[in-house]
């Protein structure tokens, strides 16, 4: 029985139309199939492979940790060097107030922990998020997602959740003394890369402070250098009360975290004790990989090239079918006239050796979020293939 048959018969499916690309190995910006296929990865596993696939420094850190130990004990009981070193390194990238790190396995777990923490610390129950927001698919995270089509089949979800429009200042008045927290993507991802304007995030920060609500910034997709600064919020002159990260922080290994001031995080220690707990959170191998990823971004100066690389994409991707390119660093969306056209282009691009995708809540826009290590020559290659694929798809649709 082939791997494809095993995949279809025994592995749970998430849709009726998986990509069905069989990958044998990956390195840098390329993935390789079992029959000699090569794909230039423009989506980084949806924002994960910021330092590329199998970066040597990440592999070395994993190997070294494997020689010491793997799982030892549930999170928070033993002093484990990979956890402690990663927590310290993360706080050193942040404002002084954000000094306490809770390590988990994924982004959606970070969301769950942050929502619990906000309610426990404030004693309030109302949670506010944005329409077209994506924060994960577990029940609490799903509750604050901003798309009803993804939520209706799973109700009832968390009560006392309301939604506001991202980048719409009048809606900030909906944040009141009942609000435990506002959770918001610093840059909206699945909405198709929407960047705040008109000092929106500064006004949001001020409103949360005014009414005593916590501001949770979700940087699960836009953090760890994706936007050209280590954290996207650095570009907007604000600081969150709780920061969420995952995806790009692991160098390909599963890990997530929420970060807050120590006095806020302390709410989990009493009444009850173990207010939040996890067995595998902060797995030492994942923490070692994450620390190596963080150091690679810093020491190889990957942030310095992000803006220039994004501008090269925008310079090269000129075609009548492309209506607009939105971006914040190498978090990019190329908009087409319809999903029908975009899907045809994506399918052609994959056949031609470039992997890209669309967005959950913006299905007429192409996702472009390559590893930060992509070179100018590789960008040229990717754009040439995309333009060729647009022409081929246009001809086929005619």
Buried (B, 14 or more C-beta within 10 A) or exposed (E): EEEEEEEEEEEEEEEEEEEEEEBEEBEBBBBBEEEEBEBBBBBBBBBBBBBBBBBEBBBEBBEEBEEEEEEEEBBBEEEBBBBEBBBEBBBEBBBEBBBBBBBBBBBBBBBBBBBBBBBBBBEBBBBBBBBBBBBBBEBBBBBBBBBEEBBEEEEEBBEBBBBBBBBEEEBBEBBBEBBBBBBBBBBBBBBBBBBBEEBBBEBBBEBBEEBEBBBBBBBBBBBBBBBBBBBBBBBBEBBBBBBBBBBBBBBBBBBBBBBBBEEBBEBBEEEEEEBBEBEBBBBBBBBBBBBBBBBBBBEBEBBEBBBEBBEBBBEBBEBEBBEEBBBBBBBBBBBBEEBEBBBBBBBBBBEBBBBBBBBBBBBBBBBBBBBBBBEEEBBEBBBEBBBBBBBBBBEEEE
